[in-house]
Amino acid sequence: MLIKYISFLIGVIWSYSLIKTQSIFSKKAGLIFKVFISNVSWLTLITAIYFGYKNFSIKFILIGLVFSIVLVHLGFKFLGKYLASKFTEKQLIMSKTFFEYSLIVWVIYYLFY
C-alpha cells in the first residue's frame, strides 16, 4: 500500500511540475510547450488522481495533492532563488533563451523525423 501511495505522489509531482514549468517559458515556446507537453501532463495528472481514487480514500488523495502542489511550488521558489544568487540576470536570460529555442528545435525535429 505504501508503494502505491508513493507512486501516486510521484505521478502527481511529476505531472504538476511539468504543468508549472509552462509558466516559465515565453509565449512562443510556451505555446509549443502547452500543445505538446502540458496537455499530456494534464492527462497524467488526471490519471494519477484516478489511480489514487481507485486505491485510496478521498482524504489521502487530497493530502497527496496538497503536499505535491506545495512541494512543487516550494521547489520552484527555492530553485529560482538559488539560480538568482549564482548567476547574473544576463546569464539567466541567455540560458532561458537557449532552452526555449532548444525546445522549439526538439519539437520540430520530433514532428518531422
MARMIGU-230967 format. One record per residue: residue in three letters; chain; residue number from 1; x, y, z of N, C-alpha, C, CB in turn. Coordinates in pm, whole numbers. Each point is the difference from the previous one (the first is absolute). Glycine has a CB too. Example, Ala and Ser with C-alpha at 12.3 -4.5 7.8 and 13.67 -1.06 7.14 Angstrom:
BEGIN
ALA,A,1,1319,-569,780,-89,119,0,90,120,0,-189,-117,125
SER,A,2,154,222,-197,82,119,6,-77,109,73,118,-63,-215
This chain:
BEGIN
MET,A,1,82,-120,0,-82,120,0,86,126,0,-180,-126,121
LEU,A,2,291,122,-48,89,115,7,65,26,-136,42,-48,243
ILE,A,3,-5,-57,-312,62,15,-132,-100,61,-98,151,-197,45
LYS,A,4,-277,156,-37,-103,58,-87,-18,149,28,-116,-223,-8
TYR,A,5,117,260,136,-18,142,35,119,83,-44,-142,-67,194
ILE,A,6,262,12,-178,120,71,-46,-3,16,-151,130,-90,194
SER,A,7,-174,-13,-266,-10,14,-146,-107,101,-39,77,-237,-26
PHE,A,8,-185,245,103,-101,102,-22,60,140,18,-179,-160,77
LEU,A,9,255,179,31,63,130,27,101,36,-109,-32,-37,245
ILE,A,10,111,-58,-289,98,26,-106,-71,40,-129,160,-164,106
GLY,A,11,-269,96,-139,-76,35,-120,-58,140,6,-53,-238,-28
VAL,A,12,-1,275,144,-58,133,15,109,107,-3,-189,-98,135
ILE,A,13,299,74,-64,110,97,2,58,17,-139,52,-60,238
TRP,A,14,-30,-49,-308,58,5,-135,-91,78,-96,113,-221,42
SER,A,15,-239,188,-45,-90,66,-95,-23,146,37,-109,-219,-42
TYR,A,16,94,249,170,-23,140,39,125,85,-22,-168,-78,167
SER,A,17,286,20,-148,121,79,-24,15,33,-148,109,-110,197
LEU,A,18,-149,19,-286,4,33,-143,-105,105,-36,84,-232,-48
ILE,A,19,-199,226,112,-103,101,-23,50,137,49,-183,-175,23
LYS,A,20,247,177,93,53,124,57,115,56,-85,-67,-79,228
THR,A,21,144,-8,-289,113,43,-83,-46,84,-119,124,-206,69
GLN,A,22,-245,185,-115,-52,75,-114,2,150,27,-143,-195,-60
SER,A,23,125,237,184,-7,143,31,135,69,-12,-190,-50,152
ILE,A,24,298,-25,-159,133,59,-8,33,47,-142,72,-147,189
PHE,A,25,-121,75,-287,37,27,-139,-72,122,-55,42,-242,-31
SER,A,26,16,299,-76,-63,113,-68,-123,-48,-76,223,118,-21
LYS,A,27,-292,-24,-42,-125,-33,-69,20,-103,-112,-83,228,55
LYS,A,28,187,-206,-141,17,-91,-114,41,-139,46,64,194,-143
ALA,A,29,31,-205,235,40,-131,51,-109,-55,92,243,65,-16
GLY,A,30,-313,22,88,-107,-43,87,-114,-64,-77,63,180,156
LEU,A,31,-91,-129,-275,-104,-58,-83,38,-140,-43,-64,228,-81
ILE,A,32,186,-245,36,47,-133,-39,2,-93,121,139,101,-185
PHE,A,33,-92,-50,297,3,-78,123,-141,-41,40,208,120,73
LYS,A,34,-301,-26,-86,-139,-28,38,-61,-106,-89,-23,233,83
VAL,A,35,45,-222,-213,-62,-93,-93,56,-140,16,-38,188,-159
PHE,A,36,169,-200,173,62,-132,-7,29,-62,137,98,72,-214
ILE,A,37,-73,6,314,41,-57,128,-104,21,108,237,38,-64
SER,A,38,-288,82,75,-92,32,108,-131,-78,-9,102,226,10
ASN,A,39,-152,-244,-130,-124,-77,-15,18,-144,45,-66,147,-191
VAL,A,40,180,-206,158,30,-136,45,14,-1,153,114,-52,-220
SER,A,41,-56,157,275,17,7,145,-135,11,71,224,108,-34
TRP,A,42,-317,-34,-24,-134,7,58,-66,-137,-1,-21,239,-75
LEU,A,43,38,-312,-34,-56,-136,-7,67,-91,102,-50,33,-244
THR,A,44,181,-17,262,71,-78,100,-48,33,141,199,-10,-151
LEU,A,45,-222,138,177,-52,41,131,-138,-59,25,133,212,-15
ILE,A,46,-219,-206,-84,-135,-56,15,8,-151,20,-95,184,-144
THR,A,47,185,-249,71,17,-144,16,53,-35,139,42,-20,-245
ALA,A,48,52,100,295,53,-24,135,-109,18,105,227,77,-75
ILE,A,49,-311,24,57,-110,22,94,-100,-116,-7,28,250,-22
TYR,A,50,-54,-299,-97,-90,-114,-16,61,-125,66,-88,98,-216
PHE,A,51,219,-117,197,69,-110,66,-14,11,152,163,-14,-193
GLY,A,52,-147,136,243,-17,23,144,-143,-26,45,183,168,-10
TYR,A,53,-278,-130,-73,-141,-21,32,-33,-149,10,-56,215,-115
LYS,A,54,115,-293,26,-28,-144,-1,68,-73,117,-22,13,-249
ASN,A,55,131,43,302,78,-72,100,-6,59,141,146,-64,-184
PHE,A,56,-184,192,197,6,65,130,-129,76,26,250,18,-17
SER,A,57,-262,32,139,-117,81,34,20,143,-50,-45,-144,203
ILE,A,58,-64,217,-206,4,140,-45,95,81,88,-238,-19,-86
LYS,A,59,241,-10,214,87,71,93,147,-15,-41,-168,-36,185
PHE,A,60,210,-86,-217,138,-22,-41,31,63,-135,-2,-213,129
ILE,A,61,-95,216,-217,19,65,-131,21,150,20,-142,-176,-113
LEU,A,62,58,240,193,12,144,23,130,34,71,-248,17,10
ILE,A,63,286,-98,89,127,23,68,116,-12,-98,-97,-88,214
GLY,A,64,93,-13,-300,105,-18,-100,6,114,-100,-26,-243,28
LEU,A,65,-91,290,-73,-4,111,-94,55,128,62,-198,-106,-111
VAL,A,66,153,137,231,48,122,67,149,-10,25,-224,32,108
PHE,A,67,271,-146,-60,143,-19,25,80,18,-128,-55,-157,188
SER,A,68,8,97,-297,73,8,-127,4,143,-54,-69,-235,-49
ILE,A,69,-42,304,52,-5,137,-50,88,91,83,-234,-39,-83
VAL,A,70,229,26,214,85,82,87,147,-32,-26,-182,8,176
LEU,A,71,216,-136,-190,137,-40,-25,52,57,-132,-42,-208,131
VAL,A,72,-39,203,-236,42,53,-130,19,152,8,-123,-188,-118
HIS,A,73,31,258,181,12,145,12,122,40,82,-249,19,-20
LEU,A,74,273,-90,129,119,28,80,128,-31,-77,-131,-50,207
GLY,A,75,128,-59,-281,116,-35,-82,31,107,-103,-53,-239,35
PHE,A,76,-48,289,-102,19,106,-99,49,129,67,-179,-102,-143
LYS,A,77,125,132,260,40,122,70,146,-7,42,-235,30,82
PHE,A,78,275,-141,-20,139,-14,45,97,-12,-117,-84,-110,208
LEU,A,79,43,41,-313,86,-9,-118,18,136,-65,-77,-235,-36
GLY,A,80,-29,316,32,10,135,-54,95,87,82,-232,-22,-87
LYS,A,81,221,12,217,91,78,86,143,-47,-15,-186,37,162
TYR,A,82,206,-167,-172,136,-54,-15,61,44,-132,-63,-198,140
LEU,A,83,-13,189,-248,52,42,-130,28,150,-3,-128,-187,-108
ALA,A,84,42,265,171,22,145,4,124,35,80,-246,35,-21
SER,A,85,279,-114,121,119,29,79,129,-46,-68,-140,-19,204
LYS,A,86,131,-82,-289,120,-55,-64,33,65,-134,-50,-213,115
PHE,A,87,-51,263,-184,21,53,-135,-51,142,-9,-19,-231,-95
THR,A,88,73,304,-3,-48,135,-25,-129,-6,-80,236,90,5
GLU,A,89,-303,22,-11,-126,7,-76,24,-31,-147,-89,171,162
LYS,A,90,199,-121,-216,32,-23,-141,23,-148,-27,100,230,-14
GLN,A,91,-29,-299,103,25,-143,-17,-130,-80,8,228,30,98
LEU,A,92,-316,9,-8,-128,-69,12,-86,18,-124,10,32,247
ILE,A,93,-11,89,-302,-78,26,-120,58,-77,-118,-61,228,86
MET,A,94,194,-232,-96,63,-75,-110,-30,-149,11,182,172,-10
SER,A,95,-175,-228,128,-28,-143,15,-148,-30,-22,192,-19,160
LYS,A,96,-279,109,-118,-143,-18,-24,-30,3,-149,-52,106,223
THR,A,97,114,-12,-294,-17,9,-145,52,-126,-67,19,250,12
PHE,A,98,97,-299,33,55,-123,-55,-96,-117,18,231,85,47
PHE,A,99,-286,-99,72,-93,-110,26,-130,14,-79,98,-23,227
GLU,A,100,-145,145,-246,-121,21,-79,22,-41,-145,-66,188,152
TYR,A,101,177,-142,-212,27,-37,-138,32,-148,-13,83,231,-42
SER,A,102,-20,-289,142,26,-144,-2,-132,-78,1,219,36,120
LEU,A,103,-314,13,-42,-131,-64,4,-68,9,-135,-20,54,242
ILE,A,104,26,62,-305,-62,18,-132,66,-93,-101,-55,240,54
VAL,A,105,188,-245,-55,72,-87,-93,-32,-146,27,184,170,-18
TRP,A,106,-191,-208,145,-29,-138,36,-139,-41,-48,149,23,198
VAL,A,107,-247,64,-182,-137,-31,-44,-5,-8,-152,-95,115,203
ILE,A,108,160,-23,-272,2,-5,-147,68,-128,-48,4,253,-11
TYR,A,109,107,-287,73,70,-124,-35,-91,-120,24,221,107,56
TYR,A,110,-290,-108,57,-88,-110,34,-115,-12,-99,62,30,239
LEU,A,111,-115,82,-286,-112,-3,-94,40,-53,-139,-98,192,126
PHE,A,112,219,-159,-168,39,-33,-137,81,-129,-11,-3,243,-48
TYR,A,113,59,-292,158,82,-121,-9,-47,-108,89,189,138,-58
